Amino acid sequence: MQYWRENGVVVPVITETGTGRSIYYSEGNLVEFAAMVYWLSVGFTFEVAREVLKTLKDQYPGLLIDRSKAVNFCQRATGRSF
C-alpha cells in the first residue's frame, strides 16, 4: 500500500500525510486496491494495471468511489457476476 501510495497509484482521499496508522483510505480507495490486486492476480503487469486504473478513473469519474457502480460496470463489461 505504501509503495502504491508513494507512486500515485492509489492516493488516500481522506489524508495523504502521515505514516503507518495515521493514513486513512476511503471506501473508493479500497475498491481501487481490490481492482489492482485482482488485475495483478490474473497476470497484468504492474504498469498495465496502473494504466487501466488511471484510465478508468479519468474516463469514468466516480466509478470506483461507489462499490455498487463498480460491480455493475464490471458485470456489464464482462458478462459475469461478482
C-alpha positions as a printed NumPy array, in Angstrom:
array([[  0.   ,   0.   ,   0.   ],
       [  2.813,   2.365,   0.849],
       [  4.543,   1.73 ,  -2.491],
       [  1.306,   2.321,  -4.401],
       [  0.633,   5.492,  -2.397],
       [  4.155,   6.841,  -2.923],
       [  3.903,   6.172,  -6.682],
       [  0.483,   7.792,  -7.014],
       [ -1.378,   4.607,  -7.939],
       [ -3.859,   4.711,  -5.052],
       [ -3.797,   8.046,  -3.246],
       [ -5.751,   8.317,   0.012],
       [ -8.587,  10.791,  -0.38 ],
       [ -9.054,  11.2  ,   3.354],
       [ -5.467,  12.066,   4.27 ],
       [ -2.283,  11.792,   2.24 ],
       [  0.115,  12.647,   5.033],
       [  1.439,  10.682,   7.942],
       [  2.828,   7.222,   8.316],
       [  1.513,   3.866,   9.404],
       [ -1.804,   4.039,  11.151],
       [ -2.358,   7.754,  10.531],
       [ -3.07 ,   7.28 ,   6.814],
       [ -6.754,   6.774,   6.071],
       [ -8.27 ,   5.388,   2.897],
       [-11.825,   5.829,   1.681],
       [-14.085,   3.015,   0.516],
       [-13.309,   4.103,  -3.046],
       [ -9.588,   3.74 ,  -2.352],
       [-10.224,   0.199,  -1.096],
       [-12.089,  -0.595,  -4.329],
       [ -9.036,   0.691,  -6.228],
       [ -6.768,  -1.578,  -4.169],
       [ -9.067,  -4.548,  -4.806],
       [ -9.06 ,  -3.867,  -8.541],
       [ -5.256,  -3.645,  -8.614],
       [ -4.878,  -6.863,  -6.627],
       [ -7.298,  -8.657,  -8.953],
       [ -5.595,  -7.449, -12.136],
       [ -2.187,  -8.44 , -10.796],
       [ -3.546, -11.864,  -9.776],
       [ -4.759, -12.577, -13.317],
       [ -1.401, -11.697, -14.822],
       [ -1.46 ,  -7.986, -15.638],
       [  1.902,  -6.334, -15.133],
       [  2.018,  -3.593, -12.535],
       [  2.396,  -0.97 , -15.258],
       [ -0.63 ,  -2.224, -17.215],
       [ -2.787,  -2.465, -14.071],
       [ -1.763,   1.075, -13.105],
       [ -2.686,   2.384, -16.567],
       [ -6.046,   0.58 , -16.539],
       [ -6.846,   2.097, -13.147],
       [ -5.802,   5.567, -14.315],
       [ -7.888,   5.233, -17.486],
       [-10.963,   4.125, -15.547],
       [-10.57 ,   7.   , -13.102],
       [-10.109,   9.519, -15.939],
       [-12.882,   8.257, -18.237],
       [-15.434,   7.286, -15.574],
       [-15.079,   9.719, -12.661],
       [-16.797,   8.409,  -9.571],
       [-16.989,   4.834, -10.843],
       [-14.586,   3.44 ,  -8.276],
       [-15.923,   5.577,  -5.449],
       [-19.206,   3.657,  -5.32 ],
       [-18.73 ,  -0.08 ,  -4.922],
       [-22.124,  -0.923,  -6.446],
       [-21.336,   1.162,  -9.563],
       [-18.007,  -0.616,  -9.922],
       [-19.589,  -4.06 ,  -9.592],
       [-22.354,  -3.204, -12.088],
       [-19.773,  -1.827, -14.537],
       [-17.671,  -4.996, -14.285],
       [-20.701,  -7.231, -14.719],
       [-21.78 ,  -5.367, -17.862],
       [-18.234,  -5.304, -19.254],
       [-17.538,  -8.995, -18.694],
       [-20.972, -10.592, -18.643],
       [-20.008, -12.254, -15.348],
       [-21.493, -11.971, -11.873],
       [-19.298, -10.853,  -8.996]])
